[in-house]
Amino acid sequence: MALALVAFVAAGPVRAADLSDRGVQQPGTASQARPASDWRFQVTLYGWLTAIDGEIGVRNRPMTPVNASVPEVLDNLDGAMMGSFLAENGQWLFLADLVLARLSHADQIGLYGGGSLDAELSQTIATGAIGHWLPLGASSFDLGITAGLRYMRLSADVALSPAGSPLAWSGSQTQQWIDPTVGLVLQWAIDDRWFLNSTVDIGGFGVGSKLSSNGYLGIGYMWTSSISTAIGYRYLYEDYQGTGLGTGSFRYNAVMHGPIASLGWHF
């Protein structure tokens, strides 16, 4: 079960992001220059090449260390869809993000490889947040505060056929939780084309997980007034323990991290 969850959870390209590309509205624009009511939007498609480091405990199994590199995750990935949406109006911003990922893992087990292990795993990470730009008065630097919710759902179906035994075992488990979050978002228009974006948040606080944290730092380029690309690095940490007593609960304490690339459409 733990081996299956390694492949599954590690592929969580992410909530992808509180935002993979915080979306510069236009390079060089100032926070004080924003009209009082002028809606601007950005749709972003992105990919996150994740590795995972941490521990996972399922049902009555003890906590098991899990470490999977980016190539190991990609080898088990069946498909993923990641995208985000940003809306700005004056000093207010609204963020939404959705990640869907599906993996499968099959392996021969046992002393002579006579048994088999098959697993199908899926992950959903959905995020929504509202923010407000701080009145810094800078011409090319913006800093905002955010508050929102992050929803996580992990689901696994596993079938195990031991070598030399007519007995086969199959099972499934789904765990989901919601984390409240607070954070910061930063935008720096380096010049008329280049920009730097960063986001960071912390959450959980025992409401969903014990502790949750997400961070992103990236640099991007405006090819036109409506098209931008960016590359960066992102991590997502979750320390969660489900309902149940002792080892009877689902436990997940791990960080996903890796490079991210995005394509944004501004309108």
N, C-alpha and C positions, 0 to 999 in steps of 0.2 A: 504494500500500500504506500509506504514511504517513497519507494523508488518511483512509483507512478506520479505521486504528488510533486516530486522534484521536477520532472519534465513539465508538469502542468503549471505549477505556480511560477516557475522561472520564466515562462514565456509571457508573463503578464505585461507585455509591452504597454504599458500602461497605463495607468489612468490617463493612463497615459498620462497625463500631465495635469497639474492644475492647469497648465497650458504649456504645450511643447513650444509654441511660438506666441508670446504674449502680444504679438501683432502690433507693430508700430503703425499708427494711423498714417503718418507720412513723415519721412525723415526731416528733422530740423524744426518740426512744429513744437511750440512751447505749451506748457500746461496752462499758462495764463492766457494763451491765444485761443483756447478752445471756446467756441460759441456756447452760450448758456444752454441751448437746446438744439443739438445737431447730431443726429444718430449716425454712427459709423459702425460697420460690421466687418468681421473677418471670419472666414471659414478656413480651417487648417487641416490638412492631411499629414500624418507623420508616421514614422516607424521608429521603434525603440528596440535596439539589440541588447537584450538583458542577460545578465548572469545573476545567480542567486547564491547567497551565503546565509546560513542560519540553521534552525532546528524545526522539525515538524513532529507532532504526536497525533496519532489517529486512534480513536476508540480506546482499547485497552493496551495499545502498544506504547512502550516508553518513547520518550523524546529521541529522535534520530537526527544526527547531523546531516545536513544536505548542502552540497556544493556542486553547482553545475555551471560550466563555462558557456559562453555565447554559442560556440559550435554545437555543444551538446543539446542546448535548448532548440536550436534551429533544426537539428536532426529529427526531433520529435514533433515539430510544429506542422499541423495540418492546414491552418489558416488563421488569419487575424484581420480585424478591421479596427482602425483607430482614427478618431477625428475629434476636433474641438470647434467651439463657436464662441466668438467674442462680440459683445455689443457695448458701445460707449455712447454716452449722452452727457455732454458737459463734464462735470467732475465725477460722474458715476460710471461704473463698468459692471458688466454681467458676464459670467463665464460658465460654460458648460463643456463637458468632456465625456466621451464614451469609448471604452475599450472592450472588444469581444475577441476572445482567443480560444482555439480548440487544438488539443494535442492528442496523440495516441502513442502508446508504447507497447511493444511486444518483444518478449525475450524468452529464451530457453533457460530453465533453471534446473537445479539439482546437480548431483555429483557428475552425471554423464549427460546432462542436458536433456533428460527425458521428459521433464515437466515443462509447463508453459505458463507465462504470465501475460495477460492482455489487459490493457487499461485504456479508457477513453476519458479525457479530462477537459473541462471547460472553465473559463474564468470571465467574469464581468466586473468591470470597474467603472462606475458612473460618478461624476462629480459636478456639483453646481455651487456657485459662489457669487456673492455680490461684494463690490468693492467701492472705495472712494479715493480719488486722487488727493494727496495732501497739497496744500497751497504753499509750495516751496518758492515759487517765483523764478525758477531757473528756466533758461531758454531751451535747453536740450536734454534736461534730466527730469524724469518723473518718478515719484514714489507713491505707492498706494497701499492701503490696508484692505484686507479681505476677510470675509467670514462665510462659511458654507458647510456643506455636507459631502462626505465621500462614502459611497456605497460599494461594498465588496462582496462578491459571491464566488465561492469555490465549489465545484461539483466534480465527483470522480466515480466512475464505474469500473470495477476490477473483477477479473475472472482468473482463478488460479487452479491449475490442474497438476497435482503432485505427481512426480514420476513413480511408476509402479503401483499406483493406487487408483481404485475405481472411484474414489471420493473426489469430487470437484467442489470448489467453493467460489461463490460470486457474491458481490455486495456493492453497495453504493452509499455515498454520503455527500450531503450538501450542507454547506455552512455559509451563512451570510450575516453581515453586520453593517451598521452605519456609524461613521465617525463624524462628530462635529469638528470643524477646523477653523483656525484663525491664522492669518499669514500676511506676507508682504509681497508686493510685485514691483519690480523696478524696470524702467525703460530709459536707455541712454542713446540718443541719436548722435553717433560719433561724427557723422557728416551727412551730406545729402543722400548718401547711399547706404553706408554701413550703420548698423545699430547693434546694441547689446541688450539682451533681455535676461531677467532672472526672476525666479519665483521661489518662495520657501513657505512652508506652513507646518503647523504642529497641531495635533488633535487627538481624538480618542477620549482621554481624560476619564477612562473607566466607563464611559457611556456605551461605546461600542467595543473598541479594543482598549487595552491598557494604555498604549501609546502608539501614535501614528505620526509619521513625519515624511514630508516630500520636499524635494529641492531640484531646481533646474537652473543651469547657466548656459547660455548660448550666444553665438554671434551670427548675425544675418545680413542679407544684402537685398536691397530693393531694386529689382530689375526694371520694373515700370512702376507707375503710381498705384497699380493694383496687384502686382505679383511680387512675392518675396520668397526667399528660401533661407533656411537657417540650419546650423549644426550646433550640437551642444552635448551636454552630459547630464544625466538625471538619475536620481535614486528615489526609492520608495520603501520606507521601513514600516513594518507592522508587528506589534506584539499583542497577540490576541489569544484568549482562552475562552472556549465556549462553555455552556452550561454543563454541569455534571460534577462528579466528585473525583478528585485525584486524577488517575490516568484514564478515567472513563470519559473525559471531555476531549474535544478537539483543541489542539494547541498549535499555534503558528507564531514563530518568532524569527523573522528573516528580513533581509534587505535585498531588494532587486535593484540592480544598477547597471548602467551601460550607456553607450553613445546613442544619440537620437538625431534624426534628420527630419525636416518639415518643409512643406510647401504651403504657402498662405495666399489666399485671395482676399483682397481688401476692396470693399465697396461701400 
